[in-house]
Structures are given as C-alpha cells and as structure tokens.
C-alpha cells in the first residue's frame, strides 16, 4: 500500500512540472525570462535583474497526520510580483490538476509573503529565504457565508501548516 502512494506522489510531482512548464510556455512568462528548473525542492536565483523562487511539496497541517492528498509547486518572480501555483491531487483514483496565479504582497532579501483570499478563508504564505521554510497561516474570514463554506470546518484559531517534501516525510529519504 505504501509503495502505491509513493508511485502516485512521484506521478503527481511529474505532472506538476509539466503543468508549470505549459503555463510558462503558453504565456505566463516570456521565453527569454523563463526560470531555470531547480535541482531541489527550494531554489532562489537572480536572472536578468529579477529574482525567482521555486519551491514545492505537500502542506503538512500542524497536529494532523494525513497530508499527501495534494502536491504543490510554486514558481514566483519579483518581476510582476506573482507566483504560479500548480496543485495536483488524487481523488477517488483520479488525478486532478489546477494551475493558478497568486499575487505576492512583499518580497525582501529575507522573506516572501503571499496572501490567498477566498470566500471562506484567508491563507497567508510566508517563505523564509534564509531558512528555506515555507509556512501557511489559515484564518476563517469574518462573517463567512456558511452556505458557500458548507463542509469546510470552522477554525477556532489560526491554523499553521508547513510545506514539506512529501516523499521524505513519509519514507524518511528521497
């Protein structure tokens, strides 16, 4: 059973790479400013006067065990202050893939801050460029509409998640 999930996770990572490559090739980034592929799950570089960050993994919610349902790949640039986010997920033996763009709030020499606002929750992603840790703080929006948020648990307090290498977290090594 564990072997099956290991193979599924590797397939998800490969599809994430393809999704980001297609999004770059088809207009999210021009070819001459394309980011080079990283050799590890966290990478920052400066190219043609602009900074690029690339990081990937699975969100591990603090206090919970199960987290390999989604795999994420982030490619960020300070040129237009955006991150392309590819999210691959396994649902009932089928694979789903979603590519979105998130705005970057701030980018300093130490940290990138990204905020994703939705109808039910606000997720603030903090990328520490020195320690290479990526943390997300999730909060329910005030006065959220329960008809829209039906099925999404109410958070009693802000929830902390960390982006971890899913394979290493499950198997102890890459």
ZASE-228152 format. One record per residue: x, y, z of N, C-alpha, C in turn; residue in one letter; residue number from 1. Coordinates in steps of 0.05 Angstrom, whole numbers, plus 5000, padded with zeros to 4 digits. Each point is the difference from the previous one (the first is absolute). Example, Ala and Ser with C-alpha at 12.3 -4.5 7.8 and 13.67 -1.06 7.14 Angstrom:
2
   npx   npy   npz  capx  capy  capz   cpx   cpy   cpz  residuo  num
  5264  4886  5156  4982  5024  5000  5018  5024  5000        a    1
  4993  5021  4986  5016  5024  5001  4985  5022  5014        s    2
//
This chain:
174
   npx   npy   npz  capx  capy  capz   cpx   cpy   cpz  residuo  num
  5016  4976  5000  4984  5024  5000  5017  5025  5000        x    1
  5022  5000  5017  5017  5024  5001  5014  5004  4973        x    2
  5008  4979  4986  5013  5002  4974  4981  5013  4980        x    3
  4974  4994  5001  4981  5012  4982  4999  5030  5004        x    4
  5000  5010  5025  4999  5028  5005  5026  5014  4992        x    5
  5022  4986  5003  5026  5011  4991  5000  5004  4970        x    6
  4990  4981  4985  4998  5003  4971  4981  5022  4992        x    7
  4977  5001  5013  4980  5021  4994  5012  5028  5006        x    8
  5015  5003  5022  5012  5025  5007  5020  5008  4978        x    9
  5017  4981  4991  5019  5007  4979  4987  5008  4974        x   10
  4977  4987  4993  4985  5007  4976  4989  5029  5003        x   11
  4990  5006  5024  4990  5027  5005  5021  5021  4997        x   12
  5024  4995  5010  5023  5019  4997  5007  5003  4971        x   13
  5000  4979  4984  5006  5002  4972  4979  5016  4986        x   14
  4975  4996  5006  4978  5016  4988  5001  5029  5008        x   15
  5008  5006  5024  5004  5027  5009  5021  5014  4982        x   16
  5022  4986  4996  5021  5012  4983  4990  5006  4972        x   17
  4984  4981  4989  4988  5004  4973  4981  5024  5000        x   18
  4984  5002  5021  4980  5022  5002  5014  5027  5000        x   19
  5021  5002  5016  5014  5025  5002  5015  5006  4973        x   20
  5011  4979  4988  5013  5004  4974  4981  5010  4979        x   21
  4976  4988  4999  4980  5009  4981  4991  5029  5006        x   22
  4996  5006  5025  4991  5028  5007  5022  5020  4992        x   23
  5025  4993  5003  5021  5018  4992  5001  5002  4970        x   24
  4998  4978  4986  5002  5000  4971  4976  5014  4987        x   25
  4977  4999  5012  4976  5012  4988  4992  5027  5012        x   26
  5020  5016  5007  4993  5027  5006  5003  5011  5028        x   27
  5004  4983  5020  5003  5011  5027  5027  5015  5002        x   28
  5020  4990  4987  5027  5012  5000  5011  4999  4972        x   29
  5014  5021  4992  5012  4999  4973  5024  4982  5000        x   30
  5007  4989  4978  5020  4979  4998  5028  5011  5009        x   31
  5006  5025  4993  5027  5010  5007  5003  5005  5030        x   32
  4978  5001  5015  5001  5004  5029  4991  4976  5015        x   33
  5001  4977  4987  4991  4975  5012  5019  4992  5023        x   34
  4989  4989  5021  5015  4991  5023  5013  4974  4993        x   35
  5025  4996  5009  5013  4975  4996  4989  4979  5020        x   36
  4999  4975  4992  4989  4980  5018  5018  4996  5024        x   37
  4988  4998  5024  5016  4997  5024  5010  4971  5003        x   38
  5021  4997  5015  5011  4973  5005  4991  4990  5028        x   39
  4985  5016  5015  4990  4991  5025  4972  5013  5004        x   40
  4987  4994  5023  4972  5009  5004  4998  5029  5008        x   41
  5022  5014  5005  5000  5028  5006  5024  5013  4986        x   42
  4994  5021  4984  5021  5012  4984  4994  5029  4996        x   43
  5020  5017  5004  4997  5029  4994  5024  5008  4983        x   44
  4994  5016  4979  5021  5010  4983  4994  5028  4990        x   45
  5020  5014  4990  4997  5025  4987  5008  4996  4971        x   46
  4983  5009  4982  5004  4996  4971  4991  5025  4986        x   47
  5017  5012  4983  4994  5024  4985  4988  5022  5018        x   48
  5011  5003  5024  4992  5021  5018  4975  4995  5016        x   49
  4989  4976  4998  4975  4994  5015  5005  4975  5017        x   50
  4986  4999  5022  5002  4977  5019  4978  4980  4994        x   51
  5008  4975  5002  4981  4978  4996  5002  4980  5023        x   52
  4978  4990  5008  4999  4980  5022  4983  4976  4990        x   53
  5009  4977  5007  4987  4975  4992  5000  4982  5024        x   54
  4976  4991  5009  4999  4981  5022  4976  4982  4996        x   55
  5001  4976  5012  4979  4981  4996  4998  4981  5024        x   56
  4978  4986  5001  4996  4980  5022  4971  4996  5005        x   57
  4994  4989  5024  4973  4995  5009  4996  5016  5026        x   58
  4976  5011  5003  4994  5016  5025  4994  4980  5023        x   59
  5017  5002  5020  4996  4984  5025  4987  5018  5020        x   60
  4975  4994  5007  4985  5016  5019  5009  4993  5028        x   61
  5007  5020  5016  5010  4995  5027  4979  4984  5016        x   62
  5009  4978  5012  4983  4983  5016  4984  4979  4985        x   63
  5004  4998  4974  4986  4980  4984  5020  4981  4987        x   64
  4991  4975  4995  5018  4980  4989  4999  4999  4970        x   65
  4976  4999  4988  4996  4996  4972  5005  5026  4984        x   66
  5017  4999  4980  5005  5025  4985  5007  4995  4971        x   67
  5003  4976  4991  5008  4995  4972  4977  4999  4980        x   68
  4979  5015  5005  4978  5001  4981  5005  5020  4977        x   69
  5017  5020  5005  5007  5020  4981  5030  5004  4999        x   70
  5010  5006  4977  5028  5008  4997  5000  5027  4986        x   71
  5017  5018  5009  5001  5028  4989  5027  5007  4989        x   72
  5000  5017  4980  5024  5010  4988  4996  5030  4996        x   73
  5017  5017  5012  4999  5029  4998  5023  5010  4984        x   74
  4995  5018  4981  5021  5014  4985  4993  5030  5002        x   75
  5018  5015  5013  4994  5028  5006  5021  5018  4987        x   76
  4992  5024  4993  5019  5019  4988  4993  5028  5012        x   77
  5021  5016  5004  4995  5027  5010  4995  5019  4976        x   78
  5003  4990  4976  4996  5017  4976  4971  5010  4999        x   79
  4981  4982  5004  4972  5008  5000  4987  4994  5027        x   80
  5016  4992  5020  4991  4995  5027  4977  4980  5001        x   81
  5005  4977  4986  4980  4978  5000  5014  4973  5004        x   82
  4984  4981  5008  5008  4972  5002  4981  4984  4983        x   83
  5011  4982  4983  4984  4980  4986  4999  4976  5019        x   84
  4976  4991  5006  4997  4978  5018  4986  4977  4986        x   85
  5014  4976  5000  4988  4976  4989  4992  4982  5023        x   86
  4976  4991  5000  4989  4983  5022  4990  4974  4987        x   87
  5013  4978  5007  4991  4974  4990  4989  4984  5024        x   88
  4978  4986  4994  4986  4986  5022  4989  4974  4990        x   89
  4999  4980  5018  4988  4974  4993  4973  4999  5015        x   90
  4979  4995  4984  4973  4998  5011  4987  4975  4989        x   91
  4993  4980  5016  4987  4976  4991  5013  4988  4976        x   92
  5026  4995  5001  5015  4987  4979  5002  5016  4974        x   93
  4994  5026  5001  5005  5018  4977  5018  5023  5008        x   94
  5014  5011  4981  5019  5021  5006  4989  5026  4989        x   95
  5000  5021  5017  4991  5026  4992  5024  5019  5000        x   96
  5000  5020  4982  5022  5019  4999  4988  5028  4996        x   97
  5009  5019  5016  4991  5028  4999  5024  5018  5000        x   98
  5000  5020  4982  5021  5020  4999  4988  5027  5004        x   99
  5010  5015  5020  4990  5027  5006  5023  5019  5003        x  100
  4994  5025  5001  5020  5021  5005  4992  5015  5026        x  101
  5018  5003  5018  4996  5015  5025  5017  5025  5000        x  102
  4990  5022  5011  5016  5024  5003  5019  4998  5023        x  103
  5024  5011  4997  5020  5002  5022  4995  5027  5014        x  104
  4997  4999  5026  4997  5025  5016  5026  5015  5003        x  105
  5020  4985  5010  5027  5012  5004  5021  4980  4992        x  106
  5023  5011  4992  5024  4983  4994  5024  5016  5010        x  107
  5013  4990  5021  5024  5013  5011  5023  4980  4996        x  108
  5023  5008  5010  5023  4982  4999  4997  4976  5019        x  109
  4981  5002  5019  4996  4979  5019  4975  4984  4996        x  110
  4978  5013  4989  4974  4986  5000  4983  5008  4976        x  111
  4983  4981  4992  4979  5006  4980  4974  4995  5015        x  112
  4981  5018  4997  4973  4997  5012  4979  4999  4978        x  113
  4984  4979  5000  4979  4996  4980  4973  4997  5015        x  114
  4979  5013  4991  4974  4997  5013  4980  4991  4980        x  115
  4986  4978  5007  4979  4989  4983  4974  5004  5015        x  116
  4983  5017  4988  4974  5006  5013  4978  4985  4985        x  117
  4983  4987  5014  4977  4986  4989  4975  5007  5016        x  118
  4978  4988  4991  4974  5006  5013  4999  4991  5029        x  119
  5015  4979  5007  4998  4988  5027  5025  5005  5017        x  120
  5023  5001  4987  5026  5001  5015  5019  5019  4987        x  121
  5018  5010  5016  5023  5015  4991  5025  4984  5007        x  122
  5017  4993  4981  5025  4986  5004  5023  5019  4995        x  123
  5017  5004  5020  5024  5016  4997  5024  4981  5000        x  124
  5015  5001  4978  5023  4983  4997  5025  5017  5005        x  125
  5017  4990  5018  5025  5014  5007  5023  4982  4991        x  126
  5016  5010  4982  5023  4986  4989  5025  5012  5011        x  127
  5014  4986  5018  5025  5009  5012  5022  4993  4981        x  128
  5012  5019  4987  5021  4995  4980  5026  4992  5013        x  129
  5004  5005  5026  5025  4992  5013  4999  4972  5010        x  130
  4978  4992  5013  4998  4973  5011  4987  4981  4980        x  131
  4989  5010  4978  4986  4984  4980  4975  4986  5011        x  132
  4988  5012  5021  4975  4989  5011  4976  5016  4988        x  133
  4979  4985  4993  4976  5012  4989  4977  4993  5019        x  134
  4987  5020  5011  4978  4996  5019  4975  5014  4990        x  135
  4977  4989  5006  4975  5012  4993  4983  5003  5025        x  136
  4989  5024  5004  4982  5005  5022  4972  5004  4988        x  137
  4981  4983  5008  4973  5001  4989  4981  5011  5021        x  138
  4983  5019  4992  4980  5011  5018  4973  5001  4985        x  139
  4979  4995  5015  4973  5004  4988  4995  5030  4996        x  140
  4986  5006  4978  4993  5028  4995  4977  5008  5020        x  141
  5000  5024  5009  4978  5008  5018  4973  4999  4986        x  142
  4980  4992  5015  4973  4998  4990  4998  4984  4974        x  143
  5013  4977  4999  5000  4984  4976  4972  4988  4995        x  144
  4993  4997  4975  4974  4990  4991  5001  4969  5002        x  145
  4985  4989  5019  5001  4971  5004  4988  4984  4977        x  146
  4983  5013  4984  4989  4986  4976  5022  4995  4980        x  147
  5018  5019  4997  5023  4997  4982  5021  4982  5013        x  148
  5004  5002  5025  5022  4986  5015  4990  4973  5010        x  149
  4978  4991  4992  4988  4974  5010  5021  4978  4996        x  150
  5005  4985  5022  5019  4978  4999  5028  5008  5007        x  151
  5006  5025  5002  5027  5010  5008  4999  5005  5030        x  152
  5016  4986  5015  5000  5003  5029  5006  5029  5008        x  153
  4987  5009  5021  5005  5026  5012  5026  4998  5016        x  154
  5018  5019  4996  5025  5000  5016  4995  5016  5025        x  155
  5006  4987  5023  4997  5014  5026  5022  5020  5004        x  156
  5023  4995  4988  5023  5018  5002  5016  4997  4974        x  157
  5018  5019  4994  5016  4997  4975  5014  4973  4999        x  158
  5000  4988  4976  5013  4974  4996  5026  5004  4986        x  159
  5021  4986  5010  5027  5001  4988  5005  4975  4984        x  160
  5011  5003  4976  5008  4978  4984  5029  5005  4990        x  161
  5015  4979  4994  5027  5003  4989  5001  4985  4974        x  162
  5013  5011  4980  5004  4987  4975  5025  4981  5003        x  163
  4995  4974  4998  5021  4980  5004  5003  4983  4976        x  164
  5024  4988  4997  5005  4981  4979  4984  4975  5007        x  165
  4979  4994  4985  4982  4978  5006  5014  4973  5001        x  166
  5018  4995  4981  5013  4974  4999  5018  4996  5024        x  167
  5016  5021  5007  5017  4998  5023  4984  4998  5026        x  168
  4977  5014  5002  4984  4999  5024  4988  4972  5005        x  169
  4993  4986  4978  4988  4974  5003  5021  4978  5002        x  170
  5021  5002  4983  5019  4978  4998  5027  5005  5014        x  171
  5004  5025  5010  5024  5007  5014  5023  5008  4982        x  172
  4998  4996  4974  5021  5008  4982  4988  5003  4972        x  173
  5015  5013  4983  4991  5004  4972  5008  4976  4984        x  174
//
